[in-house]
């Protein structure tokens, strides 16, 4: 699963969206800053523009057309504000001609960033040049306790699934569950499922059950490909749960499993099996039930 994009095309689409969501004075400010950057290449001026964006552009939530959203996929602008959009587009104006110069410029922004700037920087990861250079930075961000920063890394962001190694990826998913993030918006959650993560999540489920607490049903989405004799009892437990979302999760997990007892269990609820086959019952419908 890779995210390949045409740098010039994506930058142009972001600028188009930015212009459509910016007042005339803001548009002039953007034009002036871009002209000055292209003529002088002053990093001090570049950094100042990155920092000053909210003052000149505001923080209103942007509107994006369906065509623009499709052109950017899988990069997404859900809940983006004008200043955040500018910052992401502005980062794309850094010329990726020299890796050392480029990465140092971006790292300097990370080092000096306040919360909203961090959100923009982490959200821009899929569009930054030299993607391998940001693995450690992303792993560090996952350790943050700032909710909006975590969401910028975890949700609707194709970078982590494409570039993080397995331990860092597993930490991201585990922390998303631990901090009650809408995990259905983690890009690559199915493709990056792995046996180690399945074991971690089943252990987490056992701890919560032992403490008399609920377990997020989407945990079983990741466990599903790795159901075996050792954890099938957990699936049976939620199969007979009083919570409808858990019973649905059990059915979906059985449907995704190659383990014969799981397949046999699903056969005992023909209606659920039919709903899964028809697309009426999906992990997204389970997620919506949980979020409601």
Buried (B, 14 or more C-beta within 10 A) or exposed (E): EEBEBEEEEBBBBBBBBBEEBBEEEBBEBBEEBBEBBEEEEEBEEBBEBBBBBBEBBBEEEBEBEEEBBEBBEBBBBEEBBBBBBBBBBBBBBBEEEEEEEBBEBBBEBBEEBEEBBBBBBBBBBBBBBEBEBBBEBBBEBBEBEEEEBBBBBBBBBBBBBBBBEEEBBBBBBBBBBEEEBBBBBBBBBBEBBBEEBBBBBBEBBEEBEEEEEEBBBBBBBBBBBBBBEEBBEBBBBBBEBEBEBBBBBBBBBBBBBEBEBBBEBBEEBEEBBEBBEEEEBBBEBBBEBBEE
